[in-house]
């Protein structure tokens, strides 16, 4: 009897421990939801060559829920809508990520807001338990640095030619610096089926420079081909990197006006999108989640105030975030058009600790700072560096990225709290 009682107690104790272990494991889940909707204007001004889309991704783990909303638009900020979405869907942050196509046309405000709301509504209703993986794939560059150092020691934008360099770089000289890697984040369900891919690449979507037609440019082709490679069972969100000074090597000089009879060169757009998709798909099929990951999302949002470079009456309250997922993937979000140096530096700094991603053109509050040049570029010049619309003060980008790095070290406990 005593022996029977002992084994009964032991069995009950083990059952309780196993039950608690399962309950604890069940609580540690990464949940994801995604959706996609067409946002091509119902009554467009220009002919529609290919549709524009909004895509959403909601991530939820460790009591934190965030959302990314990618838009085939030149830019997008909307404080009232962001606050409504955060309240309605219980989001800590919502990030608007316009991919910056130069061939977009913005739909009427209320109609577009309803589409953005509905794509988050659909994502919130289709949440699934997810496993995450991510990484980079380097390949021959598709972009070049459009601020080219000239014989007089100053940089000039690539669409300005001289005796040495031809305008628009028709010879496709791979001027640098660039980051010739595509970053991919893969979210799959428990059966291993990929459901969401984030494609993170730094390059202006302006293969068709002056288009006078509606198109998502190479991004539209890249996301379409990627979704087709997975039998349209995945949603592919493109998030721009530090593309402020990055131009496509596949470049069409563009049309002079809407009546210009020359067609835009969609063969170039298609080719660039196809090549980027091929590399994205290759990498996505090689990625696998780490079975030892503990699902968790940490977010630190911060802001800094700046004036203009020339116009000191300008005021920029710039919001930015650092996001850690499973303590393995670290994302810096930066609004405006950051230059490529910040992406390269961020990846170099974070790689010893985690897999880094740099989400430029990503807004979650405050004022859009337009261009964010690094100090060196601001000195040598060119469009967006020392001239352009409402330039921000010199060194703003470095201050933002230093704070991003500092916040990451505090958030993860790498900084010592005491002496």
MINU-438966 format. One record per atom (N, C-alpha, C, CB): residue in one letter; x negated, y negated, z. Coordinates in steps of 0.1 Angstrom, whole numbers, plus 2048, in hexadecimal, padded with zeros to 3 digits. Glycine has a CB too. Example, Ala and Ser with C-alpha at 12.3 -4.5 7.8 and 13.67 -1.06 7.14 Angstrom:
! MINU-438966
A77C83984EA78582D84EA77C82184EA78F82D85AS780816847S77780B847S77F80084FS773806839
This chain:
! MINU-438966
X7F880C800X800800800X7F77F3800X80980080CX7ED7F4809X7E47E8809X7DE7E57FCX7DA7EA814X7D97F17F5X7D37EF7E8X7DC7EA7DEX7CD7FC7E4X7E97EF7DFX7F37EA7D5X7F67DB7D8X8007F27D7X7F77D77E4X7F97C97E8X7EE7C07E3X7FB7C77F7X7E17C57E4X7D67BD7E0X7D67BA7D1X7C97C57E3X7D97C57C9X7DA7C37BAX7E57BA7B6X7DB7D17B3X7F07BB7BEX7FC7B27BBX7F87A47BDX8087B67C4X7F27A17C8X7ED7937CBX7E378F7C1X7E77927D9X7DA7977BDX7D07947B3X7D67917A6X7C679F7B2X7E07997A2X7E7797795X7EE78A795X7F17A3793X7F57877A0X7FD77A7A1X7F376E7A0X80577A7AEX7E876F7A7X7DE7647A7X7D8762799X7D27677B1X7D576D792X7D076C785X7DA76677BX7CB779780X7E776A77EX7F2765775X7F3756777X7FF76C779X7F3752784X7F4743786X7E973B780X7F4741796X7DC741781X7D173A77CX7D273976CX7C4741780X7D6745766X7D7745758X7E273C753X7DA754753X7ED73C75BX7F8733758X7F4724758X804735761X7ED721763X7E8713764X7DE70F759X7E1711772X7D6719756X7CC71774BX7D371473EX7C372374AX7DE71C73BX7E571B72FX7ED70D72FX7EF72672DX7F270A73AX7F96FD73BX7F06F1739X8006FB749X7E36F373FX7D96E873DX7D56E772EX7CD6EA745X7D46F3728X7D06F371AX7DB6EE711X7CC702715X7E76F1714X7F36EC70DX7F46DD70DX8006F3711X7F06D7718X7F06C971AX7E66C2711X7EF6C5728X7DB6C970FX7D06C3707X7D26C66F8X7C26C970CX7DB6BE6F2X7DE6C06E4X7DB6B36DCX7ED6C56E2X7D76B56D0X7D66AA6C7X7E26AB6BDX7C86AA6BFX7EA6A16BEX7F66A26B5X7F46976AAX80369F6BDX7F969B69EX7F8692693X80569268AX7EC69668AX808687684X81368667BX81067D670X820681682X815680664X811678658X81D67664FX80567E651X81D66C646X82766A63CX822661631X834664643X82965F626X82565861BX831652614X81D660611X831645610X83C63F609X8376355FEX845638612X83E6345F4X83B62B5E9X83E61C5EDX84362F5DCX8356135EBX8376055EEX8355FC5E2X82E6015F9X8366025D6X8365FA5CAX8425F15CAX8366035BDX8405E45C8X84C5DA5C8X8575DF5BFX8475CC5C4X8645DE5C4X86F5E25BCX8715DA5AFX87C5E15C4X86D5CD5B0X86E5C45A4X8605BE5A2X8795BA5A6X8575C559DX8495C059CX8485B5591X83F5CB599X83E5AC594X83B5A258BX8335A757FX832597591X82A5B1582X8215B6577X8255C5574X8135B657BX8225CA569X8245D8565X81E5E2570X81F5DC557X8255ED572X8205F757CX818602574X82B5FD584X80B603577X80460E571X80461A57AX7F560956EX801618587X803623590X80861D59DX7F562A592X80F6265A5X8166215B1X80D61E5BCX82062B5B5X8126155C5X80B6125D1X8126195DDX80B6025D4X80A61D5E7X8106265F2X80C6205FFX80C6345F0X814623609X811622617X81063061DX81B61961FX806633624X80564062BX80263E63AX7F9649625X807647642X805645651X7FF652657X813642657X7F964F662X7F365A66AX7F5656679X7E465E666X7FC65E680X7FD65C68FX7F5667695X80C65D693X7ED66369FX7E566D6A7X7E866B6B5X7D566A6A4X7E96766BDX7EE6756CBX7E66806D2X7FD6776CCX7DF67C6DDX7D76856E5X7D367E6F2X7CB68B6DEX7D36856FDX7CE68070AX7D667470EX7C067C708X7E367370BX7EB66870FX7EA65B707X7E966571DX7E365C6FCX7E16506F3X7E66546E5X7D264C6F2X7EE64A6E0X7F364C6D2X7F06406CAX80364E6D3X7EA6426BEX7E66386B5X7EB63B6A7X7D76356B5X7EC63169EX7F0633691X7E862C687X7FF63068FX7E563267BX7DF62B670X7E962A665X7D263366CX7EA61E65FX7F361C654X7EA617648X7FE612658X7E861F63EX7E061B632X7EA616628X7D862762DX7E660B621X7EE604617X7E660160BX7F45F861DX7EC6045FFX7E66015F3X7E85F25F0X7EB60A5E7X7E25EA5F8X7E45DB5F6X7D65D45F8X7EE5D6601X7D65C85F4X7CA5C05F5X7C65BE604X7CB5B35EEX7D05BB60CX7CE5B861AX7DC5B9621X7C75AB61DX7DC5BB62EX7E95BB635X7E75B8644X7F05C8633X7ED5AE64AX7EE5AC658X7FD5A865BX7E45A065DX8015AC667X80F5A966AX8115AB67AX8195B2662X80F5A1681X80F5A2690X81D5A6695X80B595697X8285A0690X8355A4695X8395B2692X84059B68FX8365B7686X8385C5683X8305CE68BX8365C7674X8235CB68DX81A5D4695X8205D56A3X80C5CE695X8255CB6A9X82A5CC6B7X8375D46B7X82D5BE6BCX83F5D36ADX84B5DB6ACX8485EA6ABX8545D66A0X83E5ED6A2X83A5FA6A0X8346016ACX8315FB694X82C5F96B3X8265FE6C0X8316016CAX81C5F46C5X83A5F96CBX8455FB6D5X84E6076D1X84E5EE6D6X8526076C4X85B6116C0X85561F6C0X86060E6B1X8486216BCX84262E6BBX8386316C6X83B62F6AEX8396296D1X83162B6DDX82262C6D9X8356386E4X81D6226D1X80F6226CDX8076196D5X80F61E6BEX7FB61D6D8X7F16146DFX7EC60A6D5X7E561D6E5X7E960F6C9X7E56066BEX7EB60B6B1X7D56056BDX7EE6016A8X7F160569AX7E75FD691X800601696X7E0604688X7D65FF67FX7DB5FE671X7C9607680X7DC5F266CX7DF5F065EX7D25F0656X7E75E365BX7D25F964CX7C55FC644X7C85F9635X7C060A647X7C95ED631X7CA5EB622X7BD5EF61BX7CD5DC61FX7BF5F6610X7B35FA609X7AC5F0600X7B6607601X7B35E55FDX7AD5D95F7X7AD5DA5E8X7A05D65FCX7B65E15E2X7B75E15D3X7B95D35CEX7C25EA5CEX7B35CF5C4X7B55C25BEX7C05C25B4X7A85BD5B6X7C75CD5B2X7D25CE5A9X7DF5D15B0X7CF5D959FX7E05CD5BCX7ED5CF5C4X7F65C35C2X7EA5D05D3X8035C65C5X80D5BB5C6X8155BE5D2X8165BB5B9X8165B45DBX81D5B65E8X82C5B55E6X8195AC5F2X8335BF5EBX8425C05EAX8485B65F4X8475CE5EDX8555B35F2X85C5A95FBX85A5AE60AX86B5A95F8X8585A4613X8545A6620X85D5B1628X854599628X86A5AE628X8725B7630X8735C562AX8815B1631X8735C661DX8735D3617X8665DB61AX8745D2607X85B5D4619X84E5DB61CX84E5DF62BX8425D1619X8525D6634X8525DA642X85B5E6645X8575CE64AX8665E763EX86F5F3640X8685FF63BX87C5F1638X8605FE630X85960A62CX84E60E635X85260761EX84760463BX83C607645X84260E651X8345FB648X84E608656X85460E661X85961C65FX860605665X85E61F653X86462C650X85963664EX86C62C643X84D63264AX84263C648X83C640656X83763663FX83D637660X83A63A66DX845643674X83662E676X85163F671X85C647676X85B656671X86A641671X859657665X85766565FX84C66C665X856665650X840665667X83566C66DX83867067CX82966266DX83F667683X84266A691X84B676693X84865E698X853679688X85C684689X856691683X869681681X84A69067EX84369C678X83669F67FX84169A669X83669D68CX82969F694X8266AE695X82A6996A2X81A6B2693X8156C0694X8096C069DX8136C6686X8066CC6A3X7FA6CE6AAX7EF6CF6A0X7FB6DA6B4X7E46C76A2X7DA6C6698X7CC6C969DX7D96B8692X7C36CD694X7B56CF697X7AE6C568EX7B16DE695X7A46BF693X79D6B468BX78E6B8688X79D6A7693X78A6B467DX77C6B5679X7786AA670X7796C3672X76B6A766FX76769C667X75869C664X76B68F66EX75569465AX747693656X74568B64AX7416A1653X73868C644X734683638X72F68C62DX72A67963DX730687621X72A68D616X72368260DX73469560DX71668460BX70E67A603X70E67F5F5X700678609X70F6765ECX70F6795DDX70A66D5D6X71D67E5D9X70766F5C9X7036635C1X70D6585C2X7006675B2X70764C5C4X7106405C7X71963D5BCX7086355CBX7256385C0X72F6335B7X7316245B8X73D63A5BAX72961E5C1X72A6105C4X71C6095C3X73060D5D2X71D5FC5C3X7105F45C4X7135E85CCX70A5F15B6X7085E25D1X7095D65D9X70B5CA5CFX6FD5D45E3X7165C35D0X7195B95C6X7125AC5C9X7285B75C6X70B5AA5D4X70359E5D6X6F45A25D3X7045995E5X6F059D5C7X6E35A25C1X6D95975C3X6E55A55B2X6CD59A5C9X6C35915CBX6BC58D5BEX6B85975D5X6BC5805BBX6B757B5AEX6A85775AFX6C05705A9X6A35735A3X69556F5A2X6925635ABX69156C594X69B55A5AEX69954E5B6X6995515C5X6A25445B2X69B55E5C9X69B5625D7X6A85605DDX6915595DEX6B355D5D6X6C055C5DBX6C95675D5X6C654E5D8X6D356B5DCX6DC5755D7X6E856E5D0X6E257E5E3X6ED5755C6X6F95705BFX70257C5BCX6F45695B2X70F5795BBX7195835B9X7175895ABX72757D5BAX71B5965A9X71859D59DX71F599591X71B5AC5A0X72A591593X73158C587X72B580581X74058A58BX72057B587X718570582X70B57557CX71556558DX70A57456FX6FE579568X6F356F567X70257E55AX6E7574563X6DC56B560X6D3572556X6D456756DX6C756D554X6BE57354AX6B958254FX6B156B548X6BA58455CX6B5591561X6C159B562X6AF58F56FX6CC596568X6D759F56BX6E359B563X6DB5A057AX6EA5A555CX6F65A2555X7025A255EX6F75AD54AX70B59955BX717598563X71F5A5563X72058C55EX7245A856FX72D5B4572X7255C1572X7385B4568X7185C0570X70F5CC571X7135D7567X70F5D157FX7145D455AX7195DE550X70F5E954FX71A5D7543X7025E7553X6F85F2552X6F95FB55EX6EA5EC551X7025F8568X704600574X6F760357BX70A60E570X6F05F857EX6E45F9586X6E85FA595X6DB5EC584X6E360459CX6E86075A9X6E25FE5B4X6E56165ADX6E55F15B3X6E05E85BDX6E45EC5CBX6E45D95BAX6DC5EA5D5X6DF5ED5E3X6DE5E15ECX6D65F85E8X6E05E35F9X6E45F05FFX6F25F55FDX6E05F060EX6F46025FDX7016085FDX701614607X70560D5EEX70D619609X70E626611X715630607X71662461EX70D639601X7126425F7X71764F5FDX7076455EDX71F64D608X72565960EX734657610X71F65C61CX73C66160EX74A661612X74C66861FX753667606X753661628X757667635X76466E634X75665D640X76667963AX773680639X777685647X77368C630X78368164BX789687657X794690653X78F67C661X79469D658X79D6A7654X7A66AB660X7966B364EX7B36AA65FX7BC6AF669X7C46BB663X7C66A466DX7C36C666AX7CA6D2666X7D36D7670X7BF6DD662X7DD6E066DX7E56E5677X7DF6F267CX7F36E9670X7E66F9685X7E070468CX7DE710683X7E9708698X7E4710678X7E271B66EX7D6718665X7EE71D665X7CF70C667X7C470965FX7C7702652X7BC71565CX7D46FF650X7D86F7644X7D56E9646X7E76FA641X7CD6E363DX7CB6D463EX7D86CD63BX7C06D0634X7DA6C3643X7E76BB642X7E46AC63FX7EF6BC64EX7D96A7644X7D5699642X7C6698640X7D969064FX7C268F636X7B468C634X7B367D634X7AF692627X7A967863BX7A566A63AX798669632X7A2664649X799661627X78D65F61EX788651622X79266060FX77C651626X77664462BX76A641622X77164563AX76B63761AX761633610X76062460EX76463A602X75461F60CX75261160BX75060C5FDX74660C614X75A6065F7X7596005E9X7665F95E6X75660B5DFX7645EC5E1X7705E55DCX7785ED5D2X76B5D75D6X7855EE5D3X78D5F45C9X7915E95BEX79A5FA5CFX7865E65B6X7895DC5ACX7815E059FX7845CE5B0X7825ED59BX77D5F158FX7835E9584X78060158CX7905E7584X7975DE57CX7985D0583X7A65E2578X78F5C857FX78D5BB587X7995B2586X7805B4582X79C5AD57AX7A85A6577X7B15AF56FX7A5598570X7BB5B4576X7C35BF570X7D05BB56AX7C55CA57AX7D85B3571X7E55AE56EX7EE5BA56BX7E45A6561X7EB5C5572X7F45D1573X7F35D6582X7F05DC569X7FD5DD586X7FD5E2594X7F65F0594X80B5E3599X7EC5F159DX7E55FD59EX7DE5FE5ABX7DB5FF592X7DC60A5B1X7D460C5BDX7C660D5BAX7D96185C5X7C260B5ADX7B460C5A8X7AF61A5ABX7AC6015AFX7A261B5ADX79C6295AEX7A16305BBX78D6275AFX7A56285C5X7AA62F5D1X7B76375CEX7AD6245DCX7C06315C6X7CC6395C3X7C96465BCX7D56305BAX7BF6465B3X7BB6525ACX7B465C5B5X7B264F5A0X7AB6565BEX7A465F5C7X7AE6665D1X79A6575CFX7B765F5D6X7C16655E0X7CA66F5D8X7C965A5E7X7CE66B5CCX7D76745C5X7D06815C1X7DC66D5B8X7C46805BCX7BD68C5B8X7BA6955C5X7AF6895B1X7B768F5D0X7B46965DCX7C069E5E1X7AF68D5E7X7CC6975E1X7D869E5E5X7DC6A95DCX7E46935E6X7DA6A75CFX7DC6B25C5X7D36BE5C7X7DB6AC5B7X7C76BB5CBX7BD6C65CEX7C26D05D9X7B06C15D1X7CB6CA5E2X7D06D25ECX7DF6D55EAX7CE6CB5FAX7E36D55DDX7F16D95D9X7FB6CF5DFX7F46E75DDX7F76C35E1X7FF6B85E7X8056BC5F4X80A6B55DDX7FD6C45FCX8016C8609X7FA6BF614X7FF6D660CX7F26B660FX7EB6AD618X7EE69F615X7DB6AF617X7ED69661FX7EE68861DX7E068261EX7F8681627X7DB67B613X7CE675613X7CE666615X7C7679606X7C9662621X7C9654624X7BB64E621X7CC651633X7BA644618X7AD63E615X7AC63261FX7AD639607X7A0632626X79D62662FX79062162AX79D62A63EX790614627X78460D621X77A60C62CX7885FF61CX76D60C628X76260A631X75D5FC630X75661462EX7505FA631X74A5ED631X7485E8623X73C5ED638X7535E661CX7535E460DX7525D5609X75E5EA607X7505CC613X7505BE610X7475BA604X74D5B661CX73B5C0603X7325BD5F9X72F5C95F0X7255B85FFX7385D25EFX7365DE5E7X7405DE5DBX7395EB5EFX73A5E05CFX7425E05C3X7415ED5BCX73E5D45B9X74B5F15B4X7495FE5ADX7405FD5A1X7576025A8X73760859FX72F608594X73760A587X725614595X743610588X74C61257DX75460557DX75661E57FX7505FB574X7565EE575X75B5E9568X74C5E457AX7685E5568X76E5DF55CX76E5D055EX77D5E455AX7695C8555X7685BA556X7755B3558X7615B454BX7805B9554X78D5B4557X7935AB54BX78D5AC563X79F5A854CX7A65A0542X7A6592547X7B55A5540X7A858853DX7A757A540X7B4575546X7A4572534X7C057B542X7CD577546X7D7582542X7D156953FX7E3581547X7ED58B544X7EF58E535X7FA58854AX7ED58452DX7EF58551EX7E358A517X7F3578518X7D858D51EX7CC592518X7CF5A0512X7C0593522X7CE5A2505X7D25AF4FFX7C95BB503X7D25AE4F0X7BD5B9509X7B55C450CX7BB5CC518X7A75BF510X7BC5D9517X7C15E1522X7B65E252DX7C65EE51EX7BB5E4539X7B15E7544X7AC5F5542X7B85E6552X7A05F7546X799604543X79C60E54EX78A602541X7A761554DX7AB61E557X7A362B556X7BA622556X79C62D54BX79363954BX788637556X78C63A53DX78362B557X779629562X77F62B570X77361B560X78B626572X79262757FX794636582X79F61F57FX79963D578X79B64B57AX78E65357DX7A265156DX78464F576X777657577X771654585X76D65256DX77264858AX76C645598X77564C5A2X76C63659AX78264B5A1X78B6525AAX7896615AAX79964F5A7X78766759EX78567559DX77867A5A4X78567A58EX76D6725A2X7606765A8X7616755B7X75566D5A2X76766A5BCX7686695CAX7716745D0X76E65B5CEX77C6785C9X7846835CEX77D6905CEX7916845C5X7756935C4X76D69F5C3X7656A15D0X7656A05B7X75E6965D3X7556975DFX75D6985ECX74C68B5E0X7686915EDX7716925F8X7766A05FAX77C6885F7X77B6A65EFX7816B45F0X7766BE5F4X7876B75E3X76A6BD5EEX7606C65F2X75D6C5601X7536C25EAX75C6B9606X7596B8614X7656BD61DX7566A9618X7716B9619X77D6BD621X77E6CC622X7896B861AX77A6D3618X77B6E2618X76F6E8620X77B6E860AX7656E1623X75A6E662BX75B6E363AX74D6E0626X7656DA63EX7666D664CX76F6E0654X76C6C864CX76A6E2660X7726EB669X7726E5677X76C6F9669X77D6E667EX77D6E068CX7746E8695X78B6E0691X76F6E16A0X7676E76AAX7706ED6B4X75D6DD6B0X7706FB6B7X7797016C0X7786FD6CEX7777106BFX76C6F66D2X76A6F26DFX76F6E36E2X75C6F36E3X7746DD6D8X7796CF6DAX7846CE6E4X77D6C96CCX7846C46ECX78F6C16F5X7966B56EFX78A6BF704X7A36B76EBX7AA6AC6E5X7AB6A06EEX7B86B06E1X7A76946E8X7A76886F0X7A567C6E7X79C6886FBX7AC6716EAX7AA6656E2X7A86596ECX7B76626D9X79D6526EAX79A6466F1X79963B6E8X78C6486F9X79F62F6ECX79F6236E4X79B6176ECX7AD6216DDX79260F6E7X78E6036EDX7905F86E3X7806036F3X79A5EF6E5X79C5E46DCX7965D76E3X7AB5E26D8X78F5CF6DBX7895C36E0X78B5B76D6X77A5C56E3X7875AB6DAX7885A06D1X77D5966D4X7965996D1X77958F6C9X7705846CBX7755786C3X7625896C6X77156C6C7X7755606C1X76A55A6B9X77A5566CCX76D5556ADX76354F6A5X76854269EX75E55969AX75F53A699X76352E691X75F531683X75D521696X76152767AX75C52966CX74D52666BX764520663X74852A660X73952865DX73751965AX734530652X740513652X73F50564EX7494FD654X73F50463EX755503655X7614FB65AX762500669X76E4FE652X75E4F7672X75E4FB680X76C4FA687X7544F2688X7754F567FX7834F5684X78A502682X78B4EA67DX78550B67AX78B518679X789520685X78452066DX793528688X793531694X79753F691X79D52B69FX78E548694X790556691X79055E69EX78555C688X79B5646A2X79C56D6ADX79D57B6A7X7A956A6B6X7915826A7X78F58E69FX79159A6A9X78258F698X79B5A36A6X79D5AF6ADX7955BB6A6X7AC5B36AEX7905C46AFX78A5D06A9X78A5DB6B4X77B5CD6A6X7885E76B0X7895F36B9X77E5FD6B7X7975F96B8X77B6046C1X7746106C0X77D61C6C5X76660F6C9X77D6266BDX7866326C0X77D63E6C1X7916336B5X77F6466CBX7796536CDX78365E6CDX7706536DAX7816686C4X78A6736C3X7836806C7X7916746B5X7876866D2X7816936D7X7736916DBX78269E6CCX76F6846DDX7616816E1X7576856D6X75D6876EEX75C6886CAX75468D6BFX7546836B3X75969A6BBX75F67D6B0X7616746A5X7636666AAX76C67869BX75B65C6A5X75B64E6AAX75E64569FX74E64B6B2X76863D6A0X76C634695X76B62569AX77A636691X76461D692X76460F694X76E60968AX756608693X77860168FX7815FA686X77D5EC686X7905FC68BX77D5E667AX7795D8679X7825D266EX76A5D6675X7885C6671X7905C0667X7885B765DX79B5B766EX78F5B2653X7885AA649X7805B363FX77F5A0650X7765AD639X76E5B462FX75F5B5634X76F5AD621X75C5BE63DX74F5BF642X7455C4637X74E5C964EX7395BF638X72E5C362FX7295D1633X7235B962FX7225D7629X71E5E562BX7145E8636X7195EB61EX70C5DE639X7025DF643X7085E4651X6FA5D2646X7145DF654X71A5E2660X71E5F1661X7265DA663X7235F6656X726605655X71960D656X72D608647X70F60A64FX702611650X6FD61165EX6F860C646X6FD605664X6F7604672X70060C67CX6F65F5676X70D60B67BX716612684X713621683X72460F681X712626677X710635676X70363967CX711639667X6F963167AX6EB63467FX6EB63468EX6E162A67AX6F362A694X6F36296A3X6FB6346AAX6F961C6A7X7066396A4X70F6426AAX70B6516A7X71D6406A5X70465469CX702661698X6FB66A6A3X6FA66168CX6F26656ABX6ED66E6B6X6F76736BFX6E26676BDX70366C6C0X70D6706CBX7196766C5X7106646D3X71D6726B9X72A6776B3X7296746A4X73666F6BAX73467869DX73667668FX73D66868DX73E681688X73665E687X73B651687X74364E67AX730647688X74D64667BX75464166FX756632671X76264866DX75662B665X75761C665X76361865DX74A616660X76D614664X77A61065DX77A60065CX786615665X7765FB650X7775ED64DX7855EA648X76D5E9643X7885DD646X7955D9641X7A05DE64AX7975DE632X79E5E0657X7A75E7660X7AB5DD66AX7A15F4666X7B85DA66BX7BD5CF673X7C75D467EX7C45C466BX7C55D068AX7CF5D3695X7D25C769EX7CA5DF69EX7D05BB699X7D45AF6A0X7CA5A469DX7D45B26AFX7CD5986A2X7C458D6A0X7C4588692X7B65916A4X7BA58068EX7B957A681X7B0582678X7B456C682X7B458466BX7AC58A661X7A058165EX7B458D654X793586660X78857D65EX78357B650X77D582667X78A580646X785580638X778587637X784571632X76D581632X760588631X75858863EX758582626X752593641X74959564CX73B598647X74E59F656X73358E643X72559263EX71C594649X720586635X71259C647X70759D651X6FE590650X6FE5AA64FX6F558E65AX6ED58265AX6E458164EX6E5581667X6DE58B64AX6D558B63EX6DC587632X6CE59963CX6E858D630X6F058A624X6F457B624X6FC593623X6F8577630X6FD569632X6F155F62EX702566640X6E5563630X6DA55B62DX6D755B61EX6CD560635X6D7566618X6D356760AX6DE562601X6CF575606X6EB563605X6F555D5FEX6FD5665F5X6F05525F6X7065605EDX7105675E5X71E5665EAX70C5765E3X72756A5E2X7355695E5X7385725F2X73E56D5DAX73F56C5FBX742572608X737572612X745581605X72B56E60DX71F56D616X71C55E61AX71357360FX71B555610X719547614X72353E60DX70B543611X72C544605X73753C600X7435455FDX7335345F3X74E53F5FEX75B5465FDX765541606X758555600X771547607X77C54160FX77A54261EX78954960BX77A536624X77A535633X77053F63AX788539638X76353D636X75954663CX75854564BX74B543636X756550652X755551660X74754D664X75955F665X74554A671X738546675X72D550673X738542684X72154C671X71655566FX71455E67BX70954E66CX71256B679X70F574684X71C57A68AX70856D68FX728577685X73457C68BX73558B68AX740576684X73059167EX73159F67CX7285A6686X72D5A366EX71B5A1688X7125A7692X7185A76A0X7045A0691X71E59C6A4X72459B6B1X72F5A66B3X72958D6B4X7375A76A9X7425B16A9X73D5BF6ABX74B5B069DX7335C26A3X72D5D06A3X7265D36AFX7255D2697X71F5C96B5X7185CB6C2X7225CE6CDX7105BE6C6X72E5C76CCX7385C96D6X73E5D76D4X7435BE6D6X7405DB6C8X7455E86C5X73C5F36CBX7475EB6B6X72F5F16C9X7265FB6CEX7265FB6DEX7185F86C9X7265EF6E3X7275EE6F2X7335F56F8X7265DF6F6X73E5F26F1X74B5F86F6X74B6076F5X7575F36EEX74460C6EAX74361B6E9X73B6216F4X73D61F6DBX73061B6F7X727620702X72E61F710X71A618703X736615712X73D61471FX74961E71FX743606721X750620714X75B628713X757637715X762627706X74C63B710X748649711X73F64C71DX74064C704X73B641725X733644731X72464572EX738650737X720641722X71264271FX70A637727X70F640710X71162B728X70B620730X70B62573FX71261372EX701622746X701624755X70A61975BX6F362475BX71261E765X71B61476CX71560D777X72861B771X70B61477DX70460E789X6F560F787X708615796X6ED60878EX6DE60878EX6D9614794X6D85FB794
